[in-house]
Amino acid sequence: MFLFKTELALRQHLDKISSKPIGFVPTMGALHRGHESLIEASKDRGCYTVASIFVNPTQFNDKSDLEKYPRTVDADLELLYHIGCDAVFCPAVSEVYKEGKAPVPNVDLGHLGNTLEAAFRKGHFEGVMQVVARLLDMVRPQMLFMGQKDLQQLTIIQHMIQQLGIEVDLIPCPIVRQSSGLAISSRNSRLDEEVLPHVHLLHDTLMYCRQQFSETPISALKEEACKKLDLPFFKLEYLEFLNAQDLTILSSHGDADNVVAVLAVWANDVRLIDNMLVHGKF
Ligand code: PAF
């Protein structure tokens, strides 16, 4: 496995790879089974697989969240080596944000730019688009692998790729869950003892939404689902039913063929998001 810290060294290496398509998995480190599944998806498609580890400061709207973000580079490199990642890019902030080199892409996000995650995390997606555009420019992959857990991020990056005409195939990869159903996330390591026995309720609630979807009007289902998360250490930010294609919020069943339920919950001081297809297909 090769490790690169500069754009120049990375490019010199990748310019010599011509036998396989390049598959890229951007990460902020603190790697877990979810990331492993993205690397595996890239390898399964026969790609020369490049992962990046870069905690992107511009996507944190809350400074303390950036400071608290787990940094586990040695363990991350070991994991990547063991699952057969071909190359890792670990740039410094100054390498990514060289003067004038990383403008926020001018992308029309429509409603995606101000609902759900965008409403609660101001400036977050601008930072994500900025870094992903810059990383794509450095890595120049044929395929980009991202997880469906961050569904709005995935949809926004798809918009960005289309609007900027970036030549890369975005491959969405399914959510990986613990046996309790909790979606795997780097933030899970910060869950405290009070909330840990109860965080499976996020998945249980989404399952309930899926089971009841065809029989219950959306407003009533939303009310019932919210009750399931009504515990003193949970603070629900949103629970919505969306059109799975464009992520518009639905108020009734007839409005979309494919429906995904999404939620965001503070479990004490850790913010968790999750989603599940409750009707149709992605
Ligand atoms: O999903 C993430 O880990 C980050 O938002 C990403 C895509 C690596 C950009 O920093």
Boltz pocket constraint, residues with backbone or C-beta under 6 A from the ligand:
constraints:
  - pocket:
      binder: B
      contacts: [[A, 26], [A, 27], [A, 28], [A, 54], [A, 56], [A, 59], [A, 128], [A, 131], [A, 132], [A, 150], [A, 153]]
      max_distance: 6.0
